Amino acid sequence: MSKNFYLFLTDEGYTFQPNSYMDEPDIENLQVIGISSGKTQEKAFENLLRENSYLLKKSFNKVLCYKLDINYKNEIKSFFINTYK
């Protein structure tokens, strides 16, 4: 089996628009955690954490994984950083 590339995102957290004057976040969106490769989604996630160990110290937990492929919607899987600490 060859290695595949995966995009890791989180929907946790909030984003403010540039020059925002509001105290409340005004944008709910996805934030890119990183891109990694592996034979499986699990291996790619482990590689992502090994190559970016600072992620273990962040408060993000739920991470969505998308296979970088034309059929990406069939390959979606969620991970939780806390289970890897």
Phi and psi in degrees as a GROMACS rama.xvg file:
@    title "Ramachandran Plot"
@    xaxis  label "Phi"
@    yaxis  label "Psi"
@TYPE xy
-86.6325  163.791  SER-2
-75.515  144.252  LYS-3
-115.432  159.434  ASN-4
-105.363  141.828  PHE-5
-132.017  145.222  TYR-6
-103.592  129.964  LEU-7
-112.676  127.725  PHE-8
-131.675  161.139  LEU-9
-133.446  147.395  THR-10
-104.24  9.99683  ASP-11
-85.2198  143.972  GLU-12
96.4567  175.166  GLY-13
-137.122  161.016  TYR-14
-128.107  139.651  THR-15
-102.552  143.415  PHE-16
-70.0209  151.918  GLN-17
-56.5192  141.12  PRO-18
62.3989  27.9776  ASN-19
-75.7107  139.046  SER-20
-110.633  9.04778  TYR-21
-88.2635  148.373  MET-22
-79.948  -26.8517  ASP-23
-91.2913  140.394  GLU-24
-60.6277  140.462  PRO-25
-113.665  4.87454  ASP-26
-133.809  127.305  ILE-27
-110.053  120.422  GLU-28
-152.024  -176.133  ASN-29
-94.3062  145.561  LEU-30
-116.254  136.189  GLN-31
-75.118  125.669  VAL-32
-89.7491  -38.7723  ILE-33
164.716  177.908  GLY-34
-124.55  137.181  ILE-35
-147.911  167.252  SER-36
-123.501  158.716  SER-37
178.338  167.953  GLY-38
-71.5569  -26.6396  LYS-39
-134.512  169.003  THR-40
-62.1886  -40.0555  GLN-41
-62.8871  -44.3727  GLU-42
-66.0328  -39.1227  LYS-43
-64.5268  -39.641  ALA-44
-65.4958  -42.8222  PHE-45
-61.4911  -41.5839  GLU-46
-63.4127  -41.0991  ASN-47
-58.1012  -47.6861  LEU-48
-67.8725  -36.9429  LEU-49
-67.274  -40.0136  ARG-50
-80.7692  -16.2878  GLU-51
-135.361  62.4419  ASN-52
-60.1826  -19.7552  SER-53
-60.4589  -23.3757  TYR-54
-61.7107  -29.0199  LEU-55
-68.4383  -18.3158  LEU-56
-97.7877  -5.6063  LYS-57
-86.7553  166.705  LYS-58
-90.132  -2.21124  SER-59
-64.8614  142.657  PHE-60
-128.02  -58.0138  ASN-61
-77.7581  124.855  LYS-62
-127.04  128.481  VAL-63
-93.7385  143.545  LEU-64
-121.611  126.877  CYS-65
-120.135  125.632  TYR-66
-71.3904  132.729  LYS-67
-80.6661  87.7039  LEU-68
-154.553  159.137  ASP-69
-62.1528  -26.5015  ILE-70
-102.82  39.656  ASN-71
-58.4035  -30.3434  TYR-72
-64.4901  -23.5466  LYS-73
-83.0723  -7.33104  ASN-74
-116.353  15.4639  GLU-75
-73.0819  136.174  ILE-76
-149.139  143.535  LYS-77
-102.253  149.171  SER-78
-131.758  161.849  PHE-79
-129.327  118.159  PHE-80
-58.2526  -37.2452  ILE-81
-57.755  -27.8376  ASN-82
-75.5616  -10.4646  THR-83
-104.936  0.202405  TYR-84
